[in-house]
Amino acid sequence: MGLLCIALNKNTMESFGRFVRRLRKSQKCTQVRLAKEIGLSRFQLSQLEADSVLPKEINLMKMAAVLKTDLPALKLQFFGEKVAQELHRHNCTLETLTLAREKLIYLQTHHPTTPESTPA
């Protein structure tokens, strides 16, 4: 079964894998080239684009550079997908997401991070 879909805008639902595939194709980049530049095999990238796996966070910066997209946009899609998958996998309600949002706001207010301390 594929990964959960996430909203890119009001009219589009797209998984992270399909988001990556669309960006890759818009840059006329082959799977072989993208995989090589971000440190994956072509098979691993194919699995990512088929929504079988998510990449490691460490690959996001390289992926953003090769796909000519900004890192915050890529992280938004990646972490949105990752959070949605975990909530779905554990059969959580939207109340869980609301609580997580409140905790994130608290953490950002009381324990701000610097770009150097943030992975991906």
C-alpha positions, 0 to 999 in steps of 0.5 A, spaced: 500 500 500 502 506 498 503 512 503 498 517 505 497 523 500 498 530 503 495 536 500 499 541 496 494 546 495 486 546 495 485 542 489 491 537 489 493 531 493 500 528 492 504 523 496 511 525 497 514 520 492 509 523 487 511 530 489 519 528 488 517 524 481 514 531 478 519 535 480 525 530 477 521 530 471 520 538 471 527 538 471 528 533 466 532 529 471 533 521 470 532 517 476 539 514 475 542 522 475 538 524 481 539 517 485 547 518 484 547 525 486 543 524 493 546 517 494 541 512 493 541 507 488 536 507 482 532 502 485 531 506 492 529 512 488 524 508 484 521 505 491 521 512 494 517 515 487 512 509 488 511 511 495 514 504 498 519 508 502 521 515 505 528 518 504 532 519 510 532 526 512 539 527 511 538 526 503 533 532 503 538 538 502 541 534 496 535 533 493 532 540 494 539 542 490 538 537 485 531 538 484 532 546 484 526 547 489 527 550 496 529 546 502 523 548 506 518 546 501 521 539 501 521 539 508 514 541 508 512 535 504 517 530 507 515 531 514 507 532 513 507 525 510 512 522 515 507 525 521 501 523 517 503 516 516 505 515 523 498 518 526 495 513 521 499 507 522 497 508 530 490 509 528 490 516 531 485 522 531 485 529 529 485 530 536 492 527 537 495 532 531 492 538 535 495 536 541 502 535 537 501 542 534 500 545 541 506 542 543 510 544 537 508 551 539 511 550 546 517 547 544 518 553 538 517 558 544 521 555 549 526 551 546 528 555 539 533 551 534 538 554 530 539 552 523 545 548 525 542 544 530 536 542 525 537 535 521 535 535 514 
